Amino acid sequence: MKWIKGILYFLLGLYVLICLGLYLGQEKLLFYPQQLPADYVPWKGEEVWIPTKDNIRLNASLVKQTNPKGAILYLHGNKGSIKRCLAQTRQFDNIGYDILVLDYRSYGKSEGSLVDEDQMYEDAQLAYDFLSKRYDNISIIGYSMGSGIASYIAAHNPTKALLLVSPYLSLIDMKNRYLPFVPSFLLKYHFETNKNLSRVSCPIALVHGEEDKVIPHDASLALKSLYPKVDLTSLPNIGHRRVIFHESIGEAMQRLLQ
């Protein structure tokens, strides 16, 4: 019996070590920033710096239109920087709205490092505030990881329209899909889109590829079930990376803004 107890203690210790490692290293598992040199100039739009309360600067690019009707805050996914993600906004170039593409802390030329969910909300709020001082109406677009942040900002601010591309129910739901053995309390980032949408009063649209292997399409089906008034566009034969470049994205945004 002692050897059985020994094996059980070993497995328990191994489990604790794995959970501890996942807790301490979750930023490396969740976020894949591309850092840019100090002399990098956005290939599209005008470079913007947004100061934070803890004295760092967030970098962004503001893509302007002639006589804009308002502005769009674009919150990209967990990989890359504005160098890559500016291309994701091409569907919105001709709808008459300026677009602010924000790099999160440690992404691109943005300073600082990511530590928790509240910090990311606060930084996205600063980007919203930057726009609210300059535009009468603001819409929000969130892609992939950015969809959870976008839903939170829309839930706490006046918003004309909210578009979520490849959204998830929450990061807890995503954790349960891929790492069900990890306790939920270890997650520092919840991004509860499923709860945030209950507080969003503006029109909402979802676009999701049916062949998405990163955030399964059934996440959007579940959100649609929770909120029947949400407009859902499902794209056959489209995966996670291709969806943001599909023409349906621009069409969905135009419907929301009409």
N, C-alpha and C positions, 0 to 999 in steps of 0.2 A: 504493500500500500504506500510505502514511503516514496517509491519511485513514481507512483501515479501523482502523488501530491507535488513531487518535485517538478514533474512535467507541467502540471497545472500552474504552479507558481511561475515557472519559466514563461509559459504562454501568457499569463497575466502580465508579467513584467514586460514582455515583448509588446503586448497590446498597449500598455501605458506609454512605452517609449515611442511607439508609432504615433499614437494620438498626440503626444507632446511635440514630436517632430512636425506633425501636420499643423498644430496650433502655432508654433514658432515660425514655421515657414510658409504660412498660407498666402502671404503676399506674393511669394515667388511662384506659387501654384496658380494663383488667380490672375496675376497681372504680368504682361509681357511688354514693357515699355521700350520704345526705340528712342534713344537719346540723340539729340542733334547738337552739332557744334555751335558755339556762341555766335559765329558769323553767318549762320544759316538764315536765309530770307525766304519767307513763304512764296512758293511759286504761283500762288493764287491768293488774292486778297491783300489786306493791309494788316501788318503785324500789330498786335495789341498786347499790352502788359496789364494784368489785373493784380493789385496788391492784396495780400491777405492780412488777417488780424495778427498772425504770428510773424509778420515781416518777411514773408517770402513773396515771390512773384509767379503768377500763373501766365503762361504764354498762350496766345490764341491768334487766330486769323479772322478778320472781318471782311467778308466778301460783299461788296456793295453793288447795288443796282441803281439805275436812274429813277429818281422819285419813288423810293420804296414805300410800300403800303404798310410796312411794319418790319419785324425782324424774326428770325428763327434761331433758336439756340440748338446747336447740334452736338450731341453727346455720343462720342464714338465708342467702339468696343474695347476689349481689354488688351489689344495688340496694336503696336505701331506708334504713330504720332501724327501730327497734322500733315507732315510730308506725304504720308500715305493716305490719310483719311480725308484730305481735301477733295480727292477724286470721288469720294462717296457722295459729295454734294452736287454733282453735276446735274442730277435730276431736278434740282430746284433752282437752277440758274435763270430760268426764264419765267418764273411765276411772280416776280415783282417784289420779292422780299430779300432784305439783307440777311446774311447768314453768318453767325459767329460759331466757329469751330474751336472748341476748347481742348487743350491738352491738360490732362490731370497731373498732379504732382509726380515728378520723376519722368514724365513723358515729354519727349521733344526737348524744348528749352525750359519747360516749367521746373521750378526749383523745388526743394524739399523731398520728402518721402511719404508714402502712404502708411497710415497707422490704424485707421478704423473707418467705419461706415459714416459716422457723424461728420468726420473731417471731409469726406468726399461730398456729402450733402452741403456742407458749409461753403466749400469751394464752388460747387455748381450754383449755389445761391448767389455768390458774388458775381458770377458770370451773368446770371439773370438780372441782378441789380444793375450791372453795367449797361445792359440793354434797356432796362426800364427807365433809365434816366434820359434816354435818347430816342425812344420809340413809344408810340401810343399803344401798340398791341404787340404781343410776343407769342409765338408758337414754339413748341418744343418737339424735337425729334430725338429718339434714343435708339441706338442700334446695339443689339446683343447685350453685353454687360451694361452699356449705357442706358438701356431701356428701363432698368430698375431705378436708376438715378433720375431719369427723365420723369417717370411716373411720380416720384416723390416731389420734385420741384413743381410739377403741374398741380399736385394735390395741395400745395401750400402757397400758390401764387395765382393771380389772375392770368389766365392762359386762353388764347384764342382757339388753339387746336393742339392736339397731342397725337403724334404718330410714333408707334413702336414697331420696330423692325426686328424680327426674330426674338421676341420677348420670352421671358421665363416667368413662372409663377413666383418664385423666390429662389435665392441661393440655397436655402435649406432644402427646397424641393430638388434642386440640382444635385446637392450633396447626397440626398437620399437615393438618387438614381445611380450615382457612380461610386459613392463611398458610404453605404448604409450603415456600416459598422462604427462610423465615427459619430460620437454624441453631438447633437446640434448646438449645445451650449459652447462648444469650442470655436464656433464660427464668429468672427468679428464683423463679418459682412453678411447681412440678411437680404437687403434689397427686395423688400416684399411688394412686388408689383401687384399681387393679388389683393392686398389690403389697401395700397395707395390709390388704386382706381376707384375705390368707393368714395373717395373725397374729391375726385376730379369732376368738375362741372362742365367742362368744355367738350366738344365733339372729340371722339377717340377713334382711331383706326389702327388696325394691326395688319402687318404683312409678314407672311411666313412661308418659307419653302417647305414643301411636303417631304423633301428628301434631306432635310436638315439632320445631320448626325451629331451636331454639337449641342444644340438646344432643340429637342424634338418638337415637331409640329404640333403634337398633342398638347403642348403647353399653351399655345394660342387657342386651341379648341377649348381647353379648360377655362381660360380667361373669358372667352366668348360665352361659355355656359354660365359663368358667374355674372357676366354683364351683357345681357342679350342685345342691348342697344349699340354695343361696339361694332364697328364695321370691320369685318375680317376678310382679307384677301389671301387665299391659299394658292400657292404657285406650284403646279405639278413639275416634277423633274428638276427642281431647283434646290440646291443645298445652301449651307450657311454662308459661304463666301460670295456666291453669285447673287444672292437675293438683293443685296444693297445696291447693285447696279442694274436691277431690272426696272423696266419702264413703269411697272405697276406702282413703284414707290412714288414717283412724281405724280402719277394719276391719283393716288390715294390722298396725297397732300393737297392737291388742287380741289378735290371734292370737299375736304375738310374746311378749306378756306373760303369756299363759295358761300 
